[in-house]
Amino acid sequence: MEAAGNFCVRRTRAVLTALGCIVFLICPVTGARAQTQLFTVTDFAFEDGSALPDVHIAYETRGTLSPAHDNAIVLVPGAAADRHAFDPLIGPGKLFDTNRYFVISVDPLGGGESTSPADGMGQEFPRYTIRDMMELQQALVTRGLGIARVRAVIGQSMGSFIALEWGIHHPETIGGLVLMAPSPKADPAFRLTIDLITGSIALDPEWQGGHYSHNPVEGLRHAGMLFYPWVVSGAYIDRIGSEAAAREIETSAATYAAWDANALMLRMAAYHAHDVSAPFEGDMTAALARVKAPTLILTCSSDRLVGLGGATRIIAGVPRATYEEIASDLGHRALRATPGTTEGDKIADFIGRFLATLGPVTGH
């Protein structure tokens, strides 16, 4: 526990030092119209000891922050997604009702319009971690937007890893957590999947060890194709048939091909290294016990990417955790189902009822 305490102090000091000079760009926090905004931290210290003079985090806000600052919700996307992942769920009368909530959608470090290896550093970019991503988002909310405590942090897949780290290292700043397809640690099967994905990129002759002059698109496409069977189930592939599966595989290939290869490689490396117990000398019980907020865990019965074992560990270790499992053949992908589908409607019901338990919003 002493090592964990030293980590928390060190990381907190690093973030506060980095925030000694913050540039807050483009527009204020009130108002319902979504506009891309940038939050800039100077001299940010990464967990591995490296630093960057400027780190930008792209985000959007929708809705109006209440006078009491008690209605903010942070939405964190999965590894290959960006701040628009939750767009179908945001708006007046929707799950994340902008007449009620101040909704913050974020591009995590390393992707979207946030600072990433694609900006020119390539392989020289720091090997960031899930905790680095979390610290920057937490800084955005508390320092950039002046919100001491958010109503909830909601994350999908990798986003749930970030949300869980937030609950562990800054428990006083969160009213509730929603973890969709979570795990406290990347298990061996998950890490093997990531190794195969990154290996397929590295096999492209254009890769050149990450020092490429042309983005290795074919390797990226193969990575997307390889990833596809892990985000759905065998039963789903049987159900939709070979032609539909081929179209979906092509969509996955195109999604990956749109990434800068170095950006995707470093994103997957953070995914691969995920372990909330690392700052606690491997003591998972100690790490999870730090989460004080009510926590909703959502999984899909057929998820073979992250699986259900990690969720089981979180349920056992987080004091105020509740669990809901969606019976579906969509696999990992079920957790990003859209409204109007069976899975999407179940997700909306589970999250909506959970948010209602977090108490009233001032003025509503």
C-alpha positions as CSV (number, residue, x, y, z in Angstrom):
1,M,0.0,0.0,0.0
2,E,2.9,2.3,0.6
3,A,4.0,2.0,-3.1
4,A,0.4,2.7,-4.1
5,G,0.3,5.8,-1.9
6,N,3.5,7.1,-3.3
7,F,2.2,6.6,-6.9
8,C,-0.9,8.6,-6.1
9,V,1.1,11.4,-4.6
10,R,3.6,11.4,-7.4
11,R,0.9,11.4,-10.1
12,T,-1.2,14.0,-8.4
13,R,1.9,16.3,-8.1
14,A,2.8,15.7,-11.7
15,V,-0.7,16.6,-12.9
16,L,-0.9,19.7,-10.7
17,T,2.6,20.8,-11.9
18,A,1.5,20.2,-15.5
19,L,-1.6,22.3,-14.8
20,G,0.4,25.2,-13.6
21,C,-0.3,26.8,-17.0
22,I,-3.5,25.7,-18.7
23,V,-4.8,27.1,-22.0
24,F,-8.5,26.8,-22.3
25,L,-9.6,27.4,-25.9
26,I,-12.5,28.3,-28.2
27,C,-15.7,28.7,-26.1
28,P,-17.2,28.6,-22.6
29,V,-18.8,25.7,-20.9
30,T,-22.4,26.8,-21.1
31,G,-24.7,26.5,-24.0
32,A,-26.3,23.5,-25.8
33,R,-24.5,23.6,-29.1
34,A,-21.7,21.1,-29.5
35,Q,-18.5,22.6,-30.8
36,T,-15.0,21.0,-30.8
37,Q,-12.9,22.5,-28.0
38,L,-9.3,22.0,-27.0
39,F,-7.9,21.8,-23.5
40,T,-4.2,22.2,-23.3
41,V,-1.9,21.1,-20.5
42,T,1.8,22.2,-20.6
43,D,4.7,20.1,-19.5
44,F,2.6,17.0,-18.9
45,A,4.6,14.3,-17.1
46,F,3.7,10.8,-18.4
47,E,3.8,7.7,-16.1
48,D,6.9,6.4,-17.8
49,G,8.8,9.6,-16.9
50,S,8.7,11.3,-20.3
51,A,7.1,14.6,-20.8
52,L,5.6,16.8,-23.6
53,P,5.5,20.6,-23.5
54,D,1.9,20.7,-24.7
55,V,-0.8,18.1,-24.7
56,H,-4.2,18.9,-26.2
57,I,-7.4,17.0,-25.4
58,A,-10.3,17.5,-27.8
59,Y,-13.8,17.4,-26.4
60,E,-17.4,18.6,-26.9
61,T,-20.0,19.7,-24.4
62,R,-23.7,19.7,-24.9
63,G,-26.4,20.9,-22.5
64,T,-25.9,23.5,-19.8
65,L,-23.8,23.2,-16.6
66,S,-26.1,23.7,-13.6
67,P,-25.4,26.6,-11.1
68,A,-24.4,23.9,-8.6
69,H,-22.1,22.1,-11.1
70,D,-23.9,18.9,-10.3
71,N,-25.1,17.6,-13.6
72,A,-22.0,16.8,-15.6
73,I,-21.6,13.4,-17.3
74,V,-18.3,12.4,-19.0
75,L,-18.5,9.9,-21.9
76,V,-15.4,7.9,-22.8
77,P,-15.2,5.9,-26.0
78,G,-13.5,2.6,-26.9
79,A,-10.1,2.1,-28.3
80,A,-10.8,2.6,-32.0
81,A,-13.6,5.2,-31.5
82,D,-13.7,8.9,-30.9
83,R,-15.8,11.5,-29.0
84,H,-18.7,10.9,-31.4
85,A,-19.2,7.3,-30.3
86,F,-22.1,8.2,-28.0
87,D,-23.8,10.8,-30.4
88,P,-27.0,8.7,-31.0
89,L,-27.6,8.7,-27.2
90,I,-27.1,12.5,-26.6
91,G,-29.8,15.1,-27.0
92,P,-33.1,16.4,-25.6
93,G,-35.2,13.5,-24.3
94,K,-32.5,10.9,-25.1
95,L,-30.6,8.8,-22.6
96,F,-28.1,11.6,-22.0
97,D,-30.7,14.3,-21.9
98,T,-29.2,17.6,-22.7
99,N,-32.1,19.3,-21.0
100,R,-31.0,17.7,-17.8
101,Y,-27.3,16.9,-18.1
102,F,-24.1,18.7,-19.1
103,V,-22.6,16.1,-21.4
104,I,-18.9,16.0,-22.0
105,S,-17.6,13.8,-24.9
106,V,-13.8,13.3,-25.0
107,D,-11.2,12.2,-27.5
108,P,-8.7,10.3,-25.2
109,L,-5.0,11.0,-25.6
110,G,-3.6,9.4,-28.7
111,G,-6.6,9.5,-31.0
112,G,-9.3,11.7,-32.6
113,E,-8.3,15.3,-32.5
114,S,-6.3,15.0,-29.3
115,T,-2.5,15.0,-29.2
116,S,-1.3,11.8,-30.8
117,P,1.7,10.2,-32.6
118,A,0.0,11.2,-35.9
119,D,0.9,14.8,-35.2
120,G,4.5,14.1,-36.3
121,M,6.3,12.4,-33.4
122,G,5.6,8.9,-34.6
123,Q,7.7,6.4,-32.6
124,E,9.1,9.2,-30.5
125,F,5.8,9.8,-28.9
126,P,5.7,8.8,-25.2
127,R,4.4,5.2,-24.4
128,Y,1.3,6.5,-22.6
129,T,-0.9,4.4,-20.4
130,I,-4.6,4.1,-19.5
131,R,-3.7,6.1,-16.4
132,D,-2.1,8.9,-18.4
133,M,-5.3,9.1,-20.5
134,M,-7.4,9.2,-17.3
135,E,-5.3,11.9,-15.7
136,L,-5.6,14.2,-18.7
137,Q,-9.4,13.8,-18.8
138,Q,-9.7,14.3,-15.0
139,A,-7.6,17.5,-15.4
140,L,-9.9,18.7,-18.2
141,V,-13.0,18.3,-16.0
142,T,-11.6,19.6,-12.7
143,R,-9.2,22.3,-13.9
144,G,-10.4,23.2,-17.4
145,L,-14.1,23.1,-16.8
146,G,-14.1,23.9,-13.0
147,I,-16.2,20.9,-12.1
148,A,-15.0,19.4,-8.8
149,R,-17.3,16.4,-9.0
150,V,-19.0,14.9,-12.0
151,R,-22.3,13.1,-11.7
152,A,-21.0,10.1,-13.6
153,V,-18.2,8.8,-15.8
154,I,-19.4,6.4,-18.5
155,G,-17.0,4.3,-20.5
156,Q,-17.2,1.7,-23.3
157,S,-14.5,-1.0,-23.5
158,M,-11.2,0.9,-23.2
159,G,-13.3,3.8,-22.0
160,S,-14.4,1.7,-19.1
161,F,-10.8,1.0,-18.3
162,I,-10.2,4.8,-18.1
163,A,-13.3,5.3,-16.0
164,L,-12.3,2.6,-13.6
165,E,-8.9,4.2,-13.1
166,W,-10.6,7.5,-12.5
167,G,-12.7,5.9,-9.8
168,I,-9.6,4.4,-8.2
169,H,-7.3,7.4,-8.2
170,H,-9.8,10.3,-7.8
171,P,-12.8,8.7,-6.0
172,E,-13.8,12.0,-4.5
173,T,-14.5,13.5,-8.0
174,I,-17.1,11.0,-9.2
175,G,-20.7,10.4,-8.2
176,G,-21.2,7.3,-10.3
177,L,-19.5,4.9,-12.7
178,V,-20.9,3.0,-15.7
179,L,-18.5,0.4,-17.0
180,M,-19.4,-1.2,-20.3
181,A,-17.4,-4.3,-21.1
182,P,-14.9,-3.7,-18.4
183,S,-11.9,-5.5,-17.0
184,P,-9.4,-4.4,-14.3
185,K,-6.6,-6.0,-16.2
186,A,-5.8,-7.2,-19.7
187,D,-5.9,-11.0,-19.5
188,P,-3.7,-13.3,-21.5
189,A,-6.2,-14.0,-24.3
190,F,-7.0,-10.3,-24.7
191,R,-3.2,-9.5,-24.9
192,L,-2.7,-12.2,-27.5
193,T,-5.5,-10.7,-29.6
194,I,-3.8,-7.3,-29.4
195,D,-0.4,-8.9,-30.3
196,L,-1.9,-10.4,-33.4
197,I,-3.5,-7.1,-34.4
198,T,-0.3,-5.2,-34.0
199,G,1.7,-8.0,-35.6
200,S,-0.3,-7.8,-38.7
201,I,0.5,-4.1,-39.0
202,A,4.2,-4.7,-38.5
203,L,4.2,-7.3,-41.3
204,D,3.4,-4.7,-43.8
205,P,6.6,-3.8,-45.7
206,E,5.5,-0.1,-45.5
207,W,5.7,-0.2,-41.7
208,Q,9.5,0.2,-41.5
209,G,9.6,-0.1,-37.8
210,G,7.2,2.8,-37.4
211,H,9.5,5.2,-39.4
212,Y,7.4,5.0,-42.5
213,S,7.0,7.5,-45.3
214,H,3.6,6.1,-46.3
215,N,1.0,4.9,-43.8
216,P,1.0,1.0,-44.0
217,V,-2.7,0.9,-45.0
218,E,-2.7,-2.8,-46.0
219,G,-1.4,-3.8,-42.6
220,L,-4.0,-1.6,-41.0
221,R,-6.7,-3.2,-43.1
222,H,-5.6,-6.7,-42.1
223,A,-5.6,-5.7,-38.5
224,G,-9.2,-4.6,-38.8
225,M,-10.2,-7.8,-40.5
226,L,-8.4,-9.9,-37.9
227,F,-10.1,-7.9,-35.1
228,Y,-13.6,-8.4,-36.4
229,P,-14.3,-12.0,-35.2
230,W,-13.4,-10.9,-31.7
231,V,-16.0,-8.2,-31.4
232,V,-18.9,-10.4,-32.4
233,S,-19.8,-14.1,-31.7
234,G,-19.7,-17.2,-33.9
235,A,-23.5,-17.4,-33.5
236,Y,-23.9,-13.9,-34.9
237,I,-21.7,-14.6,-37.9
238,D,-23.8,-17.8,-38.6
239,R,-27.0,-15.8,-38.2
240,I,-26.1,-13.0,-40.6
241,G,-24.5,-15.1,-43.3
242,S,-21.3,-14.9,-45.3
243,E,-22.3,-11.9,-47.5
244,A,-23.3,-9.7,-44.6
245,A,-20.2,-10.8,-42.6
246,A,-18.0,-9.9,-45.6
247,R,-19.5,-6.4,-45.6
248,E,-18.9,-6.0,-41.9
249,I,-15.3,-7.2,-42.2
250,E,-14.7,-4.6,-44.9
251,T,-16.2,-1.9,-42.7
252,S,-13.8,-3.0,-39.9
253,A,-10.9,-2.9,-42.3
254,A,-11.8,0.6,-43.5
255,T,-12.1,1.8,-39.9
256,Y,-8.6,0.6,-39.1
257,A,-7.1,1.9,-42.3
258,A,-8.3,5.4,-41.4
259,W,-5.9,5.4,-38.4
260,D,-2.3,6.5,-38.5
261,A,-0.3,3.3,-37.8
262,N,1.8,4.7,-35.1
263,A,-1.2,6.1,-33.3
264,L,-3.0,2.8,-33.5
265,M,0.1,0.9,-32.3
266,L,0.6,3.0,-29.2
267,R,-3.2,3.0,-28.5
268,M,-3.1,-0.8,-28.6
269,A,0.0,-0.9,-26.4
270,A,-1.9,1.1,-23.7
271,Y,-4.8,-1.3,-24.1
272,H,-2.4,-4.3,-23.8
273,A,-0.7,-3.0,-20.6
274,H,-3.9,-2.2,-18.8
275,D,-3.7,-3.3,-15.1
276,V,-5.3,-1.2,-12.3
277,S,-3.3,-3.1,-9.7
278,A,0.2,-2.1,-11.0
279,P,0.5,1.0,-8.8
280,F,-0.5,-1.1,-5.8
281,E,2.3,-3.7,-6.2
282,G,-0.1,-6.0,-7.9
283,D,-2.7,-6.0,-5.1
284,M,-6.0,-6.0,-7.1
285,T,-8.1,-6.0,-3.9
286,A,-6.5,-2.8,-2.7
287,A,-6.9,-1.1,-6.0
288,L,-10.6,-1.9,-6.5
289,A,-11.5,-1.1,-2.9
290,R,-10.6,2.5,-3.5
291,V,-13.7,3.0,-5.7
292,K,-16.3,4.7,-3.6
293,A,-18.9,5.6,-6.2
294,P,-21.9,3.4,-7.0
295,T,-20.8,1.4,-10.1
296,L,-22.9,-0.2,-12.8
297,I,-21.2,-3.0,-14.7
298,L,-22.7,-3.9,-18.1
299,T,-21.5,-6.9,-20.1
300,C,-22.7,-9.0,-23.0
301,S,-23.1,-12.8,-22.5
302,S,-21.2,-13.6,-25.7
303,D,-18.3,-11.1,-25.4
304,R,-15.2,-13.0,-26.4
305,L,-12.8,-10.0,-26.6
306,V,-12.8,-8.8,-23.0
307,G,-14.9,-11.7,-21.6
308,L,-16.8,-11.7,-18.4
309,G,-14.0,-12.7,-16.0
310,G,-12.8,-9.1,-15.5
311,A,-16.3,-7.9,-14.7
312,T,-16.6,-10.7,-12.1
313,R,-13.4,-9.4,-10.4
314,I,-14.7,-5.8,-10.4
315,I,-18.0,-6.9,-8.8
316,A,-16.1,-8.8,-6.1
317,G,-13.8,-5.9,-5.4
318,V,-15.8,-2.6,-5.8
319,P,-17.9,-2.1,-2.7
320,R,-21.0,-0.6,-4.4
321,A,-21.1,-2.5,-7.7
322,T,-24.2,-3.7,-9.4
323,Y,-24.2,-6.0,-12.5
324,E,-26.3,-6.3,-15.6
325,E,-25.7,-8.8,-18.4
326,I,-27.2,-8.5,-21.9
327,A,-28.1,-11.8,-23.5
328,S,-27.2,-11.3,-27.1
329,D,-25.1,-12.9,-29.9
330,L,-23.6,-9.5,-30.8
331,G,-20.6,-10.1,-28.5
332,H,-18.4,-7.2,-27.5
333,R,-20.2,-5.0,-30.0
334,A,-23.5,-5.3,-28.1
335,L,-22.3,-2.6,-25.7
336,R,-22.4,0.0,-28.5
337,A,-25.8,-1.0,-29.9
338,T,-27.9,1.9,-31.0
339,P,-31.4,3.0,-29.7
340,G,-34.2,1.1,-31.3
341,T,-32.4,-2.3,-31.1
342,T,-33.1,-4.9,-28.5
343,E,-29.6,-4.5,-27.0
344,G,-29.6,-0.7,-27.3
345,D,-32.9,-0.4,-25.5
346,K,-31.7,-2.6,-22.7
347,I,-28.6,-0.6,-22.3
348,A,-30.6,2.7,-22.2
349,D,-32.9,1.2,-19.6
350,F,-30.1,-0.1,-17.4
351,I,-28.1,3.2,-17.5
352,G,-31.2,5.4,-17.3
353,R,-32.4,3.7,-14.1
354,F,-28.8,3.8,-12.7
355,L,-28.5,7.6,-13.3
356,A,-31.8,8.1,-11.6
357,T,-30.4,6.6,-8.4
358,L,-27.7,9.2,-8.2
359,G,-30.1,11.8,-6.8
360,P,-31.8,14.9,-8.2
361,V,-30.1,17.5,-10.4
362,T,-30.3,21.1,-9.1
363,G,-33.1,23.0,-11.0
364,H,-34.7,19.8,-12.4
